[in-house]
Amino acid sequence: MKYRKLGRTNWKVSEIGYGMWGMAGWTGSDDEESFNSLQMAADMGCTFFDTAWGYGAGKSESLLGQLVRANKEKKLYTATKIPPKNLKWPAKPEYSLDDCYPPDHIEEYVGKSLRNAGLGSFDLMQLHTWEDSWLEDDRGIKKMMDLKAQGLFHAIGLSLNRWEPWNGVRAVKSGLIDSVQMIYNIFDQNPRDELFPACREMNVGVIARVPFDEGSLTGTLTKESKWPEGDWRNTYFVTENLNSSVDHANALKPLVPAGMTMSEMALRFILGEPTVSTIIPGMRKPRHAMMNMAVSDAGPLDPGLMKELEKRRWDRKPQKWSQ
Ligand SMILES: NC(=O)c1ccc[n+]([C@@H]2O[C@H](COP(=O)([O-])OP(=O)(O)OC[C@H]3O[C@@H](n4cnc5c(N)ncnc54)[C@H](OP(=O)(O)O)[C@@H]3O)[C@@H](O)[C@H]2O)c1
């Protein structure tokens, strides 16, 4: 496993981190299997784990606390997220700071997350949604700074809305935050336009999420894919999105080099972007954790394939179903 710096925190985080949503919210999760998968990742050198109160109302945070206690000899960086007060994802321009992150709500959920995980502090505390217009009301960020000064967490981050990397550039440039989390993968390359240059300029850590486009970039979805009732993926992969995602993913298949899987190609594409500090694939199976952790040693793709994949950029705009 190779390590990169998370911006100005100077933490050495593993190039492949861990996304902990699926294990607490998607159907087909099994806690023992998820925990074995987390442990497999830690044993292979993974040091960055991304969770949120919103992942099973604290369930994923509790699994992370369990992992930290089982690995006291290792430094595992813990990142969680405060949900918006109105529990609506993504944020919308008409939502005010009071709708989403009033100071008392921030304080309440930092306490809840610490109790869920059974930890004295988190390394990184993120707001789970963001609107750059909230910079004009500094009560939220001031409360975050106050709680950070109390030692309840050590760095402040934002998680940006799907397909809106531009809606965080002002926050990055404000110098008030330590990290930013956004979607970056073979399809969604738009953070390279404005957000990544701002992160480089301000030395803000970059957490690249959803490396597999929620599954289509593993090459395993078909136009017939369906999930059990209640699974979030049914609301994201509505027919319109499933069909076009499968078409875009199938068009990549001829480019996958012999002996490589599409998921490996997807992760190694992201490794080729030096601004990214860590990539956080969602994983619940030890087999997936093992495959994904091994990708760091393989390194970025060869330059010819990188160039070809850069042409596969697919710019999308937020839709009703793209929460
Ligand atoms: N607003 C936000 O802040 C926000 C939103 C979305 C996600 N996130 C974060 O980003 C993380 C990653 O996103 P995600 O989990 O939604 O989607 P993702 O990483 O794009 O895809 C996860 C899917 O890929 C599968 N997978 C993983 N490794 C694989 C492999 N080697 N081969 C085949 N399939 C593989 C997983 O299967 P199994 O689960 O069965 O192993 C799961 O179905 C989340 O877990 C969460 O931490 C944050």
The ligand as an SDF file (V2000), in Angstrom:
LIG
                    3D

 48 52  0  0  0  0  0  0  0  0999 V2000
  -22.8140   12.3340    0.0600 N   0  0  0  0  0  0  0  0  0  0  0  0
  -21.7800   11.6450    0.4800 C   0  0  0  0  0  0  0  0  0  0  0  0
  -21.0110   12.1140    1.2780 O   0  0  0  0  0  0  0  0  0  0  0  0
  -21.5580   10.2530   -0.0470 C   0  0  0  0  0  0  0  0  0  0  0  0
  -22.4190    9.7040   -1.0210 C   0  0  0  0  0  0  0  0  0  0  0  0
  -22.1230    8.4390   -1.5290 C   0  0  0  0  0  0  0  0  0  0  0  0
  -21.0140    7.7400   -1.0630 C   0  0  0  0  0  0  0  0  0  0  0  0
  -20.1990    8.2800   -0.0950 N   0  0  0  0  0  0  0  0  0  0  0  0
  -19.0080    7.5470    0.4180 C   0  0  0  0  0  0  0  0  0  0  0  0
  -18.3020    6.9820   -0.6900 O   0  0  0  0  0  0  0  0  0  0  0  0
  -18.1880    5.5650   -0.5140 C   0  0  0  0  0  0  0  0  0  0  0  0
  -18.1130    4.8700   -1.8600 C   0  0  0  0  0  0  0  0  0  0  0  0
  -19.3090    5.0250   -2.6040 O   0  0  0  0  0  0  0  0  0  0  0  0
  -20.3910    3.8800   -2.7580 P   0  0  0  0  0  0  0  0  0  0  0  0
  -20.1240    2.8010   -1.7750 O   0  0  0  0  0  0  0  0  0  0  0  0
  -21.7110    4.5490   -2.7400 O   0  0  0  0  0  0  0  0  0  0  0  0
  -20.1820    3.3770   -4.2710 O   0  0  0  0  0  0  0  0  0  0  0  0
  -18.9630    2.7450   -5.0880 P   0  0  0  0  0  0  0  0  0  0  0  0
  -17.7490    2.6980   -4.2420 O   0  0  0  0  0  0  0  0  0  0  0  0
  -18.9080    3.4440   -6.3980 O   0  0  0  0  0  0  0  0  0  0  0  0
  -19.5110    1.2670   -5.3830 O   0  0  0  0  0  0  0  0  0  0  0  0
  -19.7420    0.3250   -4.3690 C   0  0  0  0  0  0  0  0  0  0  0  0
  -20.1540   -0.9990   -5.0190 C   0  0  0  0  0  0  0  0  0  0  0  0
  -19.0170   -1.5770   -5.6820 O   0  0  0  0  0  0  0  0  0  0  0  0
  -18.9090   -2.9420   -5.2990 C   0  0  0  0  0  0  0  0  0  0  0  0
  -17.4730   -3.3220   -5.3560 N   0  0  0  0  0  0  0  0  0  0  0  0
  -16.4730   -2.8510   -4.5730 C   0  0  0  0  0  0  0  0  0  0  0  0
  -15.2920   -3.3950   -4.9490 N   0  0  0  0  0  0  0  0  0  0  0  0
  -15.5610   -4.2080   -5.9950 C   0  0  0  0  0  0  0  0  0  0  0  0
  -14.7520   -5.0340   -6.8050 C   0  0  0  0  0  0  0  0  0  0  0  0
  -13.4230   -5.1170   -6.6400 N   0  0  0  0  0  0  0  0  0  0  0  0
  -15.3590   -5.7380   -7.8040 N   0  0  0  0  0  0  0  0  0  0  0  0
  -16.7050   -5.6750   -7.9970 C   0  0  0  0  0  0  0  0  0  0  0  0
  -17.5260   -4.9020   -7.2470 N   0  0  0  0  0  0  0  0  0  0  0  0
  -16.9600   -4.1730   -6.2530 C   0  0  0  0  0  0  0  0  0  0  0  0
  -19.4650   -3.0050   -3.8980 C   0  0  0  0  0  0  0  0  0  0  0  0
  -19.8270   -4.3250   -3.5870 O   0  0  0  0  0  0  0  0  0  0  0  0
  -19.9430   -4.9020   -2.0700 P   0  0  0  0  0  0  0  0  0  0  0  0
  -20.4760   -3.7800   -1.2330 O   0  0  0  0  0  0  0  0  0  0  0  0
  -20.8610   -6.0200   -2.1980 O   0  0  0  0  0  0  0  0  0  0  0  0
  -18.5400   -5.3140   -1.6250 O   0  0  0  0  0  0  0  0  0  0  0  0
  -20.6360   -2.0350   -4.0190 C   0  0  0  0  0  0  0  0  0  0  0  0
  -21.7400   -2.6940   -4.5870 O   0  0  0  0  0  0  0  0  0  0  0  0
  -19.4030    5.2210    0.3530 C   0  0  0  0  0  0  0  0  0  0  0  0
  -19.2990    3.9460    0.9440 O   0  0  0  0  0  0  0  0  0  0  0  0
  -19.3680    6.3640    1.3350 C   0  0  0  0  0  0  0  0  0  0  0  0
  -18.3590    6.1880    2.3120 O   0  0  0  0  0  0  0  0  0  0  0  0
  -20.4480    9.5250    0.3930 C   0  0  0  0  0  0  0  0  0  0  0  0
  1  2  1  0
  2  3  2  0
  2  4  1  0
  4  5  1  0
  4 48  2  0
  5  6  2  0
  6  7  1  0
  7  8  2  0
  8  9  1  0
  8 48  1  0
  9 10  1  0
  9 46  1  0
 10 11  1  0
 11 12  1  0
 11 44  1  0
 12 13  1  0
 13 14  1  0
 14 15  2  0
 14 16  1  0
 14 17  1  0
 17 18  1  0
 18 19  2  0
 18 20  1  0
 18 21  1  0
 21 22  1  0
 22 23  1  0
 23 24  1  0
 23 42  1  0
 24 25  1  0
 25 26  1  0
 25 36  1  0
 26 27  1  0
 26 35  1  0
 27 28  2  0
 28 29  1  0
 29 30  1  0
 29 35  2  0
 30 31  1  0
 30 32  2  0
 32 33  1  0
 33 34  2  0
 34 35  1  0
 36 37  1  0
 36 42  1  0
 37 38  1  0
 38 39  2  0
 38 40  1  0
 38 41  1  0
 42 43  1  0
 44 45  1  0
 44 46  1  0
 46 47  1  0
M  CHG  2   8   1  16  -1
M  END
$$$$
